[in-house]
């Protein structure tokens, strides 16, 4: 069976930059999908289930459909086996699909439960967490302890007499130890219409960020430290706080230690100590805003440090020598 990468190479020869619909499909196959996956109708259906979440392709579904139809026809003419023809006959393109918005949040939750019913029968447990009025987090815990976290928007596709979920904007895989599974592609929605496509290993984080309705490559990272990826890191922590205890999070522990140390520094308010305390305060504020909002301990430490720095500043220039840390 042909692979996703082979179809991507075929599209590349057609110069996808000349056609935005083709470029969008190429970028999705290249950046979002696993290149070694078999090319099946499900891959193209997954592409539609993701790309139709963007206004651009909702409004121009005909161009998208015509382009993908033509490109698939040319590729499958060369590679399709006779035994595979029946499966491709059932592929539905966007100009034959209707996208609906689920205005009642309970309908979204019910649809998520219905689509994951087969996994629940096999022993998985499902927990739904509302993230906003338009998104729900689905947590699927397997009997082995592995966890899959998916975020679905309040959209669905009409499929005959039924509704189908659109593709999740986030799909993360965790081990029983609540660590990201190494070498497995992770998909994470970022800010400003970005998507993080990455994997982790012992060397760090590898992957890229796509932006916009065409999945254009925006940024690449290789062997990066998770805490240095900023938007990826903050977006990840916003999801993880719903199922990982902050007390067991190394970043949380490090932040608490940093703020406690900064508060102690104010007992010897030298210029160097005051500068380090202010840096810790800024990091603490960012952490409280972007990673652990409303956390009581962090709020207490940040508030206390902010007050302490203000008190030292009000007493005028500091002249004490720096105390060793």
N, C-alpha and C positions, 0 to 999 in steps of 0.2 A: 504494500500500500504506500502511496506517495505521502510525503511529509509536508508539514506546514512550510518548512524552509524552502522546499522546491517551488511551491506556488509563489512564495515571496520573491524568489529569484526570477521567476517568469514575469512577475509584475515589474521588477526592476529593469528588465530588458525593454519594457514598454515605456520607460521614462515616466515614472509616476508624477514627477513634478509638473508635467504638462496637464494633469487632470486631478483636481482636488479630491474627487471621490476615490479615484484609484490610489492617490497618495495616502488618504486616510486608511484604506484597507491595508496597504503595504506597511504603514507605520504600526498599525495594530498587530499585524502578524509578526513584524520584526521586533517590536518593543514590548508588547503585552503578552502574546502567546508563547508557549514553549515551542521552539523551532523543530524539535524532534517528534512532536505529536503527529499522529496520522491526520491527513487532511480529510475531514468528513463534513457532511452537511451541518453537523453540530457546531463545528468551528465557525462557519459562516453565520449560523444562527446566533451564536454567542456574540459575534461581531455586531450584528444588527441589534441585539438586545442591549448592547452597551452604547453604540453610537447614536441610537435613536433617543438617548437621554439628552442630547444636545439640540438646542433650538434650531441650529443651522440645518441639521439633517432631518429634523421633523418637517421643516419648511421646504426641503428640497429632496424629498424621498424618491422622487421619480428619477432624478439624475443619478442618485446613488444606486438605485435598483438597476437602471439600464447599464451603467458602467460595470457593476459587479457581474451582472448576467453575461455581458459580452466577454469579460475577462475569464470568467469561469468556463464559458463555452469553448473558448480557444484553448485553455489549459487542459480541460477534461477530454477534449477531442484527441489530445496527444497521449494522455495518461490514464484515462478511465478504463477500468476493466468492465467487461460485460456484466459481471456479477454485481457490480456496484451501481449500475444505472438506476435501479428501482429506488434506492435510498435518496439519490439526488433529485428524483422526480418530485419528492415531497418538500423540497426546500422552498420556503416562502420569503419573498423579498419585501422590502419596506412598503412598496406601492400596493401590496396586498394585505398590509397589516394596519391595525388601528391601535394607537397608543392612548391610554386613558390615565387620568390622575385620580388617585384614590383620596377623596376628600375626607373620608372618615378613617381615622387612624386604626380603629379596630378592624376594619376591612383589610388593611395592610398586614396586621398581625395574623389575622385568620388565613390570609393567602400564604404567608411565610410558613405557617404551621402545616397547611395542606400540602405544599410542595415538598416539605421535608418529612412527611409522614412515613415514606418507605425507610428512611434512616432511623426513625424512632422505633419502628417495628424490629429493626435489626439490633436494637439495644442502645442506640445513642440517646442522649438526653438533650432537650432543647430549652433554652431560656431566652426570652426576648426582653431587650432593654430599649426603651424609647430614648433616642438621642436628641431629637427635636420634633416639631410637629410634622416634619416631612421625611424623617429617617428613623429606621429601627435597626438595632444591633441584634443579630441572631448568633447565639453562642451554642455550638454543637459539641458536646462532650462525649467522647467515645468510651466504651467499657475499659479500654487500656489506659485512659487518662489523657489522651491527646485531645487538643481543643482546636476547633476551627471557628474563627470569628469572621462574620460577614455583615456588611452594612448595606441595607437595601433602601432605595428611595421610594417615595409613595407613587410609583408608576407601575403599570401593568400593560401587557399586550393581549389584545383579544385574539383568542385562538379557537376558532369554531365556537362551540357553546361554553368555553371555559376562559378563564383569565390565567395568564402566565406572568410570573415575576420577570422584570427586566434583570439584567446582569448586576451583581453586587458591585458597588463602587470600591469596596474594600473586601479583601479576602486574605486572611492571615492564618498561618498554621503554627501551632505551638505543641511542644512536647509535654509529657506529663509533669515535667519540672517547670512548666510555664515559660520556657525559653523558645524563641523562634527556631523552627526546625531548620538545621543547616542545609544548604544546597537546594532548598525548595523555593520556587519563585513566589514572592509575596507581592500582593497588590494593595496599595494604600492610597486612599484619596487624600490629597493635600489641599493647600489653600489656592485660591485664584485659578480655579479650573485646571489644577495640576494633578497628575497621578504618579505615584512612586512605584516603580517596578524594580524589585531588588531581591537579592538573597544574601544570606550571611554565612560566613565560615570562620575558621580560626584566625584568618587574617583581617577580618573586618566586614564592612558592608560593600557590596558590589551591585551596581545597577544604574538606573537613569531615571530622570524625571521627564514625563511628557506633559505638554501643555495644550489646552484647547481642544476643539472638536476634531482636529486632524491628528491628534496624538503626536504632535511634533516634538522631536527630542529637544529638551531645554537645558538639561544639565546631566553630566555623567560623573559617577564616583566609583573609585576603585580602591579597595583596601582602606576605606574611610572608617574612622571611629564613629559609632552611632551618635554620640553626643555632639559631634562636629557637623552633622548633616542638618541641623537646626529644624527646618520645616518638617522633614521626615521624622525626626526625633520627637518633636512636639506633637505632631499628628498621631504618631504611634502611642505616645503616653496618654493622649486624650482617650484613645480606645481602651488601652490596657487598664486604666484606672477603674473600669467597670467590672473587671474580673481578676485583677491582681492586687493583693493587699499592699498598700504603699509601704507598710512597715518592713516588707520583705524585698522591696525594690532597692537595689544598690544606689541608684541615682538619688532616691529620696533620702536614704541614710546619709549619703555624702552631703546633700544639701542641708540637712539638719545639723550635721557636724560643722559645716562651714559657718552657718548662722550662729551656732552656739559659740564657736571660737571667736567670731567677730564681736559678739556681745562681750566676751571676756576681754578682748583687746581694749575696749573702752575704759577699762580700769587703769590702763596706762596710755592715755590719749596722746601719743606722739603723732607727728604728721604722717609717718609711714603707716602706723596702725590705723589712723583715721581713714587714710586712703584705701587700705585693704578692707576696712569695715564697710565703706561706701560701695566698693565693688561687690562685696558679698550681699549687701542690701539690694543692689540692682539685679543681681542674679536671683536672689530670693523672690523679688517682685515678679520677675519673668516666670519663674517656676510656679508661683502661686497663680498667676494669670493664665498661663498656657498649659501647664501640666497637671497640677493638683489644686484646682480651684476650690476654695472654701475649706481647705484642710485646716483643722483647728490648730495643730501644733505649728505648722508653718506660718499661719496667720499671727499667732502669738509671738513667734520669734522675729518675724519681719516687723511687726508693730513695735516690739520692745527695742529692736535695733534702730529703727527709724527715730524713735523718741530719744534714745541714748545719743545718737549722732547729733540730733538737734540741740540737745543739752550741751554737748561738748562745743559745738559751733557757737552757741550763745555766750560761752565763757571767754571767747576771743582766741587769738593764735595760741597754738600749743607749742611748748618748748621742751617737753620731756624727751629724753632719749628713747629710741626704739627699744622695746623689750623683746628678748628672744622668744620665738614661738617654737 
